[in-house]
Amino acid sequence: MYVVILIYSPSHAVQAEKILQRAAIPCKLIPVPRHLSSDCGVCIRIRQSDKAAALETLARAGMETQGARNVDR
């Protein structure tokens, strides 16, 4: 099970990916799943077990998100 973190813009998604990588949180930029909506079109996929740490890390870095949703893959 994975979680996708929705971000407001592609440039912010790339920045968020770098922040998570520096924090040693495995992540991957992917297109937003069709059943979810996002203004950006790109989101960050993480393991469900990393959700709390990832959201906390992004918040500490001042990165705003549109939320996090569970996805199968």
C-alpha positions in Angstrom: 0.0 0.0 0.0 1.2 3.5 -0.9 0.2 7.1 -0.2 0.3 9.9 -2.7 1.0 13.4 -1.5 -0.7 16.0 -3.7 1.3 19.1 -4.4 0.2 22.5 -5.8 2.7 22.8 -8.8 5.2 20.7 -10.6 8.1 22.8 -9.4 7.0 22.4 -5.8 6.6 18.6 -6.4 10.3 18.4 -7.5 11.3 20.5 -4.5 9.3 18.3 -2.1 10.9 15.2 -3.7 14.3 16.6 -2.9 13.3 17.4 0.7 12.1 13.9 1.2 15.2 12.3 -0.4 17.5 14.4 1.9 15.5 13.1 4.8 16.1 9.5 3.6 12.4 9.0 2.9 12.0 6.9 -0.3 9.7 8.6 -2.8 8.9 8.8 -6.4 7.2 11.5 -8.6 4.3 10.0 -10.5 1.3 11.3 -12.4 -1.7 12.0 -10.2 -4.0 8.9 -10.3 -7.1 9.5 -12.5 -9.5 9.0 -9.6 -7.9 11.9 -7.7 -7.8 15.5 -8.7 -4.9 17.9 -8.5 -4.1 21.2 -10.1 -0.6 20.0 -10.6 -0.8 16.7 -12.4 2.2 15.3 -10.5 2.3 13.9 -7.1 4.8 12.1 -4.8 4.3 8.4 -4.0 5.6 7.1 -0.7 5.2 4.0 1.4 2.2 4.1 3.7 4.6 3.5 6.7 6.4 6.7 5.8 3.3 9.0 5.7 3.6 10.7 9.1 7.4 11.3 8.7 7.0 12.6 5.2 4.2 15.0 6.0 6.1 16.2 9.1 9.3 16.7 7.1 7.5 18.7 4.4 5.7 20.8 7.0 9.0 21.6 8.7 10.4 22.7 5.4 7.4 25.0 4.8 6.1 22.9 1.9 2.3 23.2 1.5 0.4 20.1 0.3 -3.1 19.4 -0.9 -3.3 16.3 1.3 -2.3 12.7 1.1 -4.4 9.8 -0.2 -4.0 6.0 0.0 -3.5 4.2 -3.3 -2.9 0.6 -4.2 0.2 1.1 -6.3 
